[in-house]
C-alpha cells in the first residue's frame, strides 16, 4: 500500500514538474496534455 502511495506522489510530482520545466514540449502535445478536469468548461469553438 505504501508503495502505491509513493508511486502516486512521484507520478504527480513528475507531471507537475514537467509542466513547469518544459512548457513548450507540453504545448506541442495540445489539449490532451492538460488532463481531464470536471471543472473545465467544454470548448465552444466551431
mmCIF file as Biopython writes it, N, C-alpha, C and O atoms, coordinates in Angstrom:
data_model
#
loop_
_atom_site.group_PDB
_atom_site.id
_atom_site.type_symbol
_atom_site.label_atom_id
_atom_site.label_alt_id
_atom_site.label_comp_id
_atom_site.label_asym_id
_atom_site.label_entity_id
_atom_site.label_seq_id
_atom_site.pdbx_PDB_ins_code
_atom_site.Cartn_x
_atom_site.Cartn_y
_atom_site.Cartn_z
_atom_site.occupancy
_atom_site.B_iso_or_equiv
_atom_site.auth_seq_id
_atom_site.auth_asym_id
_atom_site.pdbx_PDB_model_num
ATOM 1   N N  . UNK A ? 1  ? 0.826   -1.189 0.000   1.0 0.0 1  A 1 
ATOM 2   C CA . UNK A ? 1  ? 0.000   0.000  0.000   1.0 0.0 1  A 1 
ATOM 3   C C  . UNK A ? 1  ? 0.876   1.261  0.000   1.0 0.0 1  A 1 
ATOM 4   O O  . UNK A ? 1  ? 0.607   2.219  -0.725  1.0 0.0 1  A 1 
ATOM 5   N N  . UNK A ? 2  ? 1.904   1.241  0.808   1.0 0.0 2  A 1 
ATOM 6   C CA . UNK A ? 2  ? 2.798   2.401  0.877   1.0 0.0 2  A 1 
ATOM 7   C C  . UNK A ? 2  ? 3.515   2.610  -0.459  1.0 0.0 2  A 1 
ATOM 8   O O  . UNK A ? 2  ? 3.788   3.743  -0.855  1.0 0.0 2  A 1 
ATOM 9   N N  . UNK A ? 3  ? 3.812   1.514  -1.142  1.0 0.0 3  A 1 
ATOM 10  C CA . UNK A ? 3  ? 4.474   1.608  -2.447  1.0 0.0 3  A 1 
ATOM 11  C C  . UNK A ? 3  ? 3.592   2.346  -3.443  1.0 0.0 3  A 1 
ATOM 12  O O  . UNK A ? 3  ? 4.079   3.185  -4.201  1.0 0.0 3  A 1 
ATOM 13  N N  . UNK A ? 4  ? 2.294   2.040  -3.446  1.0 0.0 4  A 1 
ATOM 14  C CA . UNK A ? 4  ? 1.375   2.731  -4.350  1.0 0.0 4  A 1 
ATOM 15  C C  . UNK A ? 4  ? 1.285   4.222  -4.024  1.0 0.0 4  A 1 
ATOM 16  O O  . UNK A ? 4  ? 1.222   5.057  -4.926  1.0 0.0 4  A 1 
ATOM 17  N N  . UNK A ? 5  ? 1.280   4.546  -2.752  1.0 0.0 5  A 1 
ATOM 18  C CA . UNK A ? 5  ? 1.244   5.945  -2.333  1.0 0.0 5  A 1 
ATOM 19  C C  . UNK A ? 5  ? 2.486   6.687  -2.818  1.0 0.0 5  A 1 
ATOM 20  O O  . UNK A ? 5  ? 2.387   7.791  -3.353  1.0 0.0 5  A 1 
ATOM 21  N N  . UNK A ? 6  ? 3.633   6.085  -2.632  1.0 0.0 6  A 1 
ATOM 22  C CA . UNK A ? 6  ? 4.892   6.702  -3.057  1.0 0.0 6  A 1 
ATOM 23  C C  . UNK A ? 6  ? 4.937   6.845  -4.576  1.0 0.0 6  A 1 
ATOM 24  O O  . UNK A ? 6  ? 5.344   7.889  -5.086  1.0 0.0 6  A 1 
ATOM 25  N N  . UNK A ? 7  ? 4.524   5.809  -5.301  1.0 0.0 7  A 1 
ATOM 26  C CA . UNK A ? 7  ? 4.499   5.890  -6.764  1.0 0.0 7  A 1 
ATOM 27  C C  . UNK A ? 7  ? 3.531   6.968  -7.247  1.0 0.0 7  A 1 
ATOM 28  O O  . UNK A ? 7  ? 3.821   7.689  -8.202  1.0 0.0 7  A 1 
ATOM 29  N N  . UNK A ? 8  ? 2.402   7.072  -6.594  1.0 0.0 8  A 1 
ATOM 30  C CA . UNK A ? 8  ? 1.431   8.107  -6.955  1.0 0.0 8  A 1 
ATOM 31  C C  . UNK A ? 8  ? 1.983   9.506  -6.747  1.0 0.0 8  A 1 
ATOM 32  O O  . UNK A ? 8  ? 1.809   10.377 -7.599  1.0 0.0 8  A 1 
ATOM 33  N N  . UNK A ? 9  ? 2.637   9.724  -5.637  1.0 0.0 9  A 1 
ATOM 34  C CA . UNK A ? 9  ? 3.239   11.035 -5.355  1.0 0.0 9  A 1 
ATOM 35  C C  . UNK A ? 9  ? 4.356   11.330 -6.355  1.0 0.0 9  A 1 
ATOM 36  O O  . UNK A ? 9  ? 4.487   12.464 -6.816  1.0 0.0 9  A 1 
ATOM 37  N N  . UNK A ? 10 ? 5.153   10.333 -6.692  1.0 0.0 10 A 1 
ATOM 38  C CA . UNK A ? 10 ? 6.220   10.534 -7.678  1.0 0.0 10 A 1 
ATOM 39  C C  . UNK A ? 10 ? 5.657   10.871 -9.055  1.0 0.0 10 A 1 
ATOM 40  O O  . UNK A ? 10 ? 6.174   11.752 -9.741  1.0 0.0 10 A 1 
ATOM 41  N N  . UNK A ? 11 ? 4.604   10.174 -9.457  1.0 0.0 11 A 1 
ATOM 42  C CA . UNK A ? 11 ? 3.974   10.446 -10.745 1.0 0.0 11 A 1 
ATOM 43  C C  . UNK A ? 11 ? 3.366   11.840 -10.778 1.0 0.0 11 A 1 
ATOM 44  O O  . UNK A ? 11 ? 3.536   12.578 -11.749 1.0 0.0 11 A 1 
ATOM 45  N N  . UNK A ? 12 ? 2.662   12.193 -9.718  1.0 0.0 12 A 1 
ATOM 46  C CA . UNK A ? 12 ? 2.065   13.526 -9.617  1.0 0.0 12 A 1 
ATOM 47  C C  . UNK A ? 12 ? 3.160   14.602 -9.678  1.0 0.0 12 A 1 
ATOM 48  O O  . UNK A ? 12 ? 3.017   15.596 -10.390 1.0 0.0 12 A 1 
ATOM 49  N N  . UNK A ? 13 ? 4.236   14.402 -8.940  1.0 0.0 13 A 1 
ATOM 50  C CA . UNK A ? 13 ? 5.335   15.373 -8.912  1.0 0.0 13 A 1 
ATOM 51  C C  . UNK A ? 13 ? 5.985   15.511 -10.286 1.0 0.0 13 A 1 
ATOM 52  O O  . UNK A ? 13 ? 6.279   16.622 -10.727 1.0 0.0 13 A 1 
ATOM 53  N N  . UNK A ? 14 ? 6.207   14.386 -10.960 1.0 0.0 14 A 1 
ATOM 54  C CA . UNK A ? 14 ? 6.830   14.424 -12.281 1.0 0.0 14 A 1 
ATOM 55  C C  . UNK A ? 14 ? 5.955   15.186 -13.267 1.0 0.0 14 A 1 
ATOM 56  O O  . UNK A ? 14 ? 6.462   15.980 -14.059 1.0 0.0 14 A 1 
ATOM 57  N N  . UNK A ? 15 ? 4.658   14.957 -13.226 1.0 0.0 15 A 1 
ATOM 58  C CA . UNK A ? 15 ? 3.748   15.660 -14.137 1.0 0.0 15 A 1 
ATOM 59  C C  . UNK A ? 15 ? 3.760   17.157 -13.885 1.0 0.0 15 A 1 
ATOM 60  O O  . UNK A ? 15 ? 3.773   17.939 -14.835 1.0 0.0 15 A 1 
ATOM 61  N N  . UNK A ? 16 ? 3.757   17.566 -12.638 1.0 0.0 16 A 1 
ATOM 62  C CA . UNK A ? 16 ? 3.749   18.993 -12.331 1.0 0.0 16 A 1 
ATOM 63  C C  . UNK A ? 16 ? 5.099   19.654 -12.592 1.0 0.0 16 A 1 
ATOM 64  O O  . UNK A ? 16 ? 5.150   20.817 -12.993 1.0 0.0 16 A 1 
ATOM 65  N N  . UNK A ? 17 ? 6.177   18.934 -12.371 1.0 0.0 17 A 1 
ATOM 66  C CA . UNK A ? 17 ? 7.490   19.483 -12.702 1.0 0.0 17 A 1 
ATOM 67  C C  . UNK A ? 17 ? 7.647   19.624 -14.211 1.0 0.0 17 A 1 
ATOM 68  O O  . UNK A ? 17 ? 8.209   20.612 -14.683 1.0 0.0 17 A 1 
ATOM 69  N N  . UNK A ? 18 ? 7.159   18.652 -14.972 1.0 0.0 18 A 1 
ATOM 70  C CA . UNK A ? 18 ? 7.223   18.714 -16.433 1.0 0.0 18 A 1 
ATOM 71  C C  . UNK A ? 18 ? 6.479   19.941 -16.942 1.0 0.0 18 A 1 
ATOM 72  O O  . UNK A ? 18 ? 6.929   20.611 -17.871 1.0 0.0 18 A 1 
ATOM 73  N N  . UNK A ? 19 ? 5.348   20.228 -16.332 1.0 0.0 19 A 1 
ATOM 74  C CA . UNK A ? 19 ? 4.547   21.391 -16.733 1.0 0.0 19 A 1 
ATOM 75  C C  . UNK A ? 19 ? 5.348   22.679 -16.549 1.0 0.0 19 A 1 
ATOM 76  O O  . UNK A ? 19 ? 5.249   23.594 -17.366 1.0 0.0 19 A 1 
ATOM 77  N N  . UNK A ? 20 ? 6.126   22.752 -15.497 1.0 0.0 20 A 1 
ATOM 78  C CA . UNK A ? 20 ? 6.904   23.964 -15.200 1.0 0.0 20 A 1 
ATOM 79  C C  . UNK A ? 20 ? 8.244   24.019 -15.932 1.0 0.0 20 A 1 
ATOM 80  O O  . UNK A ? 20 ? 8.685   25.093 -16.339 1.0 0.0 20 A 1 
ATOM 81  N N  . UNK A ? 21 ? 8.891   22.867 -16.101 1.0 0.0 21 A 1 
ATOM 82  C CA . UNK A ? 21 ? 10.227  22.848 -16.682 1.0 0.0 21 A 1 
ATOM 83  C C  . UNK A ? 21 ? 10.234  22.805 -18.205 1.0 0.0 21 A 1 
ATOM 84  O O  . UNK A ? 21 ? 11.192  23.255 -18.834 1.0 0.0 21 A 1 
ATOM 85  N N  . UNK A ? 22 ? 9.175   22.269 -18.801 1.0 0.0 22 A 1 
ATOM 86  C CA . UNK A ? 22 ? 9.145   22.131 -20.259 1.0 0.0 22 A 1 
ATOM 87  C C  . UNK A ? 22 ? 7.789   22.583 -20.824 1.0 0.0 22 A 1 
ATOM 88  O O  . UNK A ? 22 ? 7.074   21.772 -21.412 1.0 0.0 22 A 1 
ATOM 89  N N  . UNK A ? 23 ? 7.428   23.853 -20.658 1.0 0.0 23 A 1 
ATOM 90  C CA . UNK A ? 23 ? 6.114   24.306 -21.140 1.0 0.0 23 A 1 
ATOM 91  C C  . UNK A ? 23 ? 5.976   24.206 -22.663 1.0 0.0 23 A 1 
ATOM 92  O O  . UNK A ? 23 ? 4.874   23.982 -23.163 1.0 0.0 23 A 1 
ATOM 93  N N  . UNK A ? 24 ? 7.062   24.367 -23.398 1.0 0.0 24 A 1 
ATOM 94  C CA . UNK A ? 24 ? 6.984   24.296 -24.861 1.0 0.0 24 A 1 
ATOM 95  C C  . UNK A ? 24 ? 6.651   22.873 -25.308 1.0 0.0 24 A 1 
ATOM 96  O O  . UNK A ? 24 ? 5.829   22.677 -26.204 1.0 0.0 24 A 1 
ATOM 97  N N  . UNK A ? 25 ? 7.286   21.885 -24.685 1.0 0.0 25 A 1 
ATOM 98  C CA . UNK A ? 25 ? 7.001   20.493 -25.040 1.0 0.0 25 A 1 
ATOM 99  C C  . UNK A ? 25 ? 5.560   20.143 -24.686 1.0 0.0 25 A 1 
ATOM 100 O O  . UNK A ? 25 ? 4.893   19.424 -25.430 1.0 0.0 25 A 1 
ATOM 101 N N  . UNK A ? 26 ? 5.088   20.639 -23.572 1.0 0.0 26 A 1 
ATOM 102 C CA . UNK A ? 26 ? 3.707   20.376 -23.167 1.0 0.0 26 A 1 
ATOM 103 C C  . UNK A ? 26 ? 2.726   21.053 -24.109 1.0 0.0 26 A 1 
ATOM 104 O O  . UNK A ? 26 ? 1.675   20.490 -24.413 1.0 0.0 26 A 1 
ATOM 105 N N  . UNK A ? 27 ? 3.053   22.242 -24.571 1.0 0.0 27 A 1 
ATOM 106 C CA . UNK A ? 27 ? 2.178   22.959 -25.503 1.0 0.0 27 A 1 
ATOM 107 C C  . UNK A ? 27 ? 2.076   22.213 -26.835 1.0 0.0 27 A 1 
ATOM 108 O O  . UNK A ? 27 ? 1.016   22.200 -27.460 1.0 0.0 27 A 1 
ATOM 109 N N  . UNK A ? 28 ? 3.177   21.594 -27.269 1.0 0.0 28 A 1 
ATOM 110 C CA . UNK A ? 28 ? 3.148   20.839 -28.527 1.0 0.0 28 A 1 
ATOM 111 C C  . UNK A ? 28 ? 2.241   19.619 -28.434 1.0 0.0 28 A 1 
ATOM 112 O O  . UNK A ? 28 ? 1.763   19.128 -29.458 1.0 0.0 28 A 1 
ATOM 113 N N  . UNK A ? 29 ? 1.996   19.124 -27.229 1.0 0.0 29 A 1 
ATOM 114 C CA . UNK A ? 29 ? 1.126   17.968 -27.057 1.0 0.0 29 A 1 
ATOM 115 C C  . UNK A ? 29 ? -0.350  18.323 -27.229 1.0 0.0 29 A 1 
ATOM 116 O O  . UNK A ? 29 ? -1.180  17.442 -27.450 1.0 0.0 29 A 1 
ATOM 117 N N  . UNK A ? 30 ? -0.672  19.596 -27.130 1.0 0.0 30 A 1 
ATOM 118 C CA . UNK A ? 30 ? -2.058  20.025 -27.320 1.0 0.0 30 A 1 
ATOM 119 C C  . UNK A ? 30 ? -2.901  19.879 -26.062 1.0 0.0 30 A 1 
ATOM 120 O O  . UNK A ? 30 ? -2.375  19.682 -24.966 1.0 0.0 30 A 1 
ATOM 121 N N  . UNK A ? 31 ? -4.216  19.978 -26.234 1.0 0.0 31 A 1 
ATOM 122 C CA . UNK A ? 31 ? -5.141  19.930 -25.102 1.0 0.0 31 A 1 
ATOM 123 C C  . UNK A ? 31 ? -5.101  18.638 -24.298 1.0 0.0 31 A 1 
ATOM 124 O O  . UNK A ? 31 ? -5.244  18.700 -23.077 1.0 0.0 31 A 1 
ATOM 125 N N  . UNK A ? 32 ? -4.913  17.465 -24.914 1.0 0.0 32 A 1 
ATOM 126 C CA . UNK A ? 32 ? -4.891  16.244 -24.099 1.0 0.0 32 A 1 
ATOM 127 C C  . UNK A ? 32 ? -3.794  16.257 -23.022 1.0 0.0 32 A 1 
ATOM 128 O O  . UNK A ? 32 ? -3.918  15.567 -22.011 1.0 0.0 32 A 1 
ATOM 129 N N  . UNK A ? 33 ? -2.742  17.023 -23.227 1.0 0.0 33 A 1 
ATOM 130 C CA . UNK A ? 33 ? -1.660  17.070 -22.239 1.0 0.0 33 A 1 
ATOM 131 C C  . UNK A ? 33 ? -2.085  17.800 -20.974 1.0 0.0 33 A 1 
ATOM 132 O O  . UNK A ? 33 ? -1.429  17.683 -19.939 1.0 0.0 33 A 1 
ATOM 133 N N  . UNK A ? 34 ? -3.165  18.545 -21.048 1.0 0.0 34 A 1 
ATOM 134 C CA . UNK A ? 34 ? -3.632  19.290 -19.882 1.0 0.0 34 A 1 
ATOM 135 C C  . UNK A ? 34 ? -4.400  18.415 -18.911 1.0 0.0 34 A 1 
ATOM 136 O O  . UNK A ? 34 ? -4.598  18.791 -17.756 1.0 0.0 34 A 1 
ATOM 137 N N  . UNK A ? 35 ? -4.831  17.260 -19.365 1.0 0.0 35 A 1 
ATOM 138 C CA . UNK A ? 35 ? -5.546  16.351 -18.481 1.0 0.0 35 A 1 
ATOM 139 C C  . UNK A ? 35 ? -7.027  16.656 -18.415 1.0 0.0 35 A 1 
ATOM 140 O O  . UNK A ? 35 ? -7.494  17.674 -18.926 1.0 0.0 35 A 1 
ATOM 141 N N  . UNK A ? 36 ? -7.761  15.754 -17.776 1.0 0.0 36 A 1 
ATOM 142 C CA . UNK A ? 36 ? -9.206  15.894 -17.665 1.0 0.0 36 A 1 
ATOM 143 C C  . UNK A ? 36 ? -9.551  16.533 -16.333 1.0 0.0 36 A 1 
ATOM 144 O O  . UNK A ? 36 ? -8.934  16.228 -15.312 1.0 0.0 36 A 1 
ATOM 145 N N  . UNK A ? 37 ? -10.529 17.412 -16.342 1.0 0.0 37 A 1 
ATOM 146 C CA . UNK A ? 37 ? -10.994 18.022 -15.113 1.0 0.0 37 A 1 
ATOM 147 C C  . UNK A ? 37 ? -12.503 18.210 -15.196 1.0 0.0 37 A 1 
ATOM 148 O O  . UNK A ? 37 ? -13.004 18.685 -16.214 1.0 0.0 37 A 1 
ATOM 149 N N  . UNK A ? 38 ? -13.234 17.849 -14.152 1.0 0.0 38 A 1 
ATOM 150 C CA . UNK A ? 38 ? -14.683 18.038 -14.189 1.0 0.0 38 A 1 
ATOM 151 C C  . UNK A ? 38 ? -15.080 19.504 -14.159 1.0 0.0 38 A 1 
ATOM 152 O O  . UNK A ? 38 ? -16.226 19.835 -14.463 1.0 0.0 38 A 1 
ATOM 153 N N  . UNK A ? 39 ? -14.152 20.397 -13.796 1.0 0.0 39 A 1 
ATOM 154 C CA . UNK A ? 39 ? -14.459 21.807 -13.699 1.0 0.0 39 A 1 
ATOM 155 C C  . UNK A ? 39 ? -14.148 22.577 -14.974 1.0 0.0 39 A 1 
ATOM 156 O O  . UNK A ? 39 ? -14.523 23.742 -15.104 1.0 0.0 39 A 1 
ATOM 157 N N  . UNK A ? 40 ? -13.471 21.936 -15.911 1.0 0.0 40 A 1 
ATOM 158 C CA . UNK A ? 40 ? -13.134 22.627 -17.155 1.0 0.0 40 A 1 
ATOM 159 C C  . UNK A ? 40 ? -14.370 22.680 -18.040 1.0 0.0 40 A 1 
ATOM 160 O O  . UNK A ? 40 ? -15.058 21.677 -18.234 1.0 0.0 40 A 1 
ATOM 161 N N  . UNK A ? 41 ? -14.640 23.870 -18.574 1.0 0.0 41 A 1 
ATOM 162 C CA . UNK A ? 41 ? -15.789 24.041 -19.446 1.0 0.0 41 A 1 
ATOM 163 C C  . UNK A ? 41 ? -15.487 23.491 -20.829 1.0 0.0 41 A 1 
ATOM 164 O O  . UNK A ? 41 ? -14.347 23.569 -21.286 1.0 0.0 41 A 1 
ATOM 165 N N  . UNK A ? 42 ? -16.478 22.943 -21.500 1.0 0.0 42 A 1 
ATOM 166 C CA . UNK A ? 42 ? -16.245 22.445 -22.867 1.0 0.0 42 A 1 
ATOM 167 C C  . UNK A ? 42 ? -15.937 23.588 -23.809 1.0 0.0 42 A 1 
ATOM 168 O O  . UNK A ? 42 ? -16.394 24.715 -23.613 1.0 0.0 42 A 1 
ATOM 169 N N  . UNK A ? 43 ? -15.170 23.291 -24.818 1.0 0.0 43 A 1 
ATOM 170 C CA . UNK A ? 43 ? -14.817 24.292 -25.815 1.0 0.0 43 A 1 
ATOM 171 C C  . UNK A ? 43 ? -16.047 24.669 -26.625 1.0 0.0 43 A 1 
ATOM 172 O O  . UNK A ? 43 ? -16.814 23.798 -27.035 1.0 0.0 43 A 1 
ATOM 173 N N  . UNK A ? 44 ? -16.240 25.969 -26.858 1.0 0.0 44 A 1 
ATOM 174 C CA . UNK A ? 44 ? -17.396 26.441 -27.612 1.0 0.0 44 A 1 
ATOM 175 C C  . UNK A ? 44 ? -17.027 26.801 -29.038 1.0 0.0 44 A 1 
ATOM 176 O O  . UNK A ? 44 ? -17.851 27.350 -29.770 1.0 0.0 44 A 1 
ATOM 177 N N  . UNK A ? 45 ? -15.787 26.498 -29.450 1.0 0.0 45 A 1 
ATOM 178 C CA . UNK A ? 45 ? -15.374 26.831 -30.818 1.0 0.0 45 A 1 
ATOM 179 C C  . UNK A ? 45 ? -16.032 25.874 -31.810 1.0 0.0 45 A 1 
ATOM 180 O O  . UNK A ? 45 ? -16.303 24.713 -31.505 1.0 0.0 45 A 1 
ATOM 181 N N  . UNK A ? 46 ? -16.276 26.401 -32.998 1.0 0.0 46 A 1 
ATOM 182 C CA . UNK A ? 46 ? -16.955 25.604 -34.043 1.0 0.0 46 A 1 
ATOM 183 C C  . UNK A ? 46 ? -15.966 24.916 -34.937 1.0 0.0 46 A 1 
ATOM 184 O O  . UNK A ? 46 ? -16.360 24.208 -35.864 1.0 0.0 46 A 1 
#
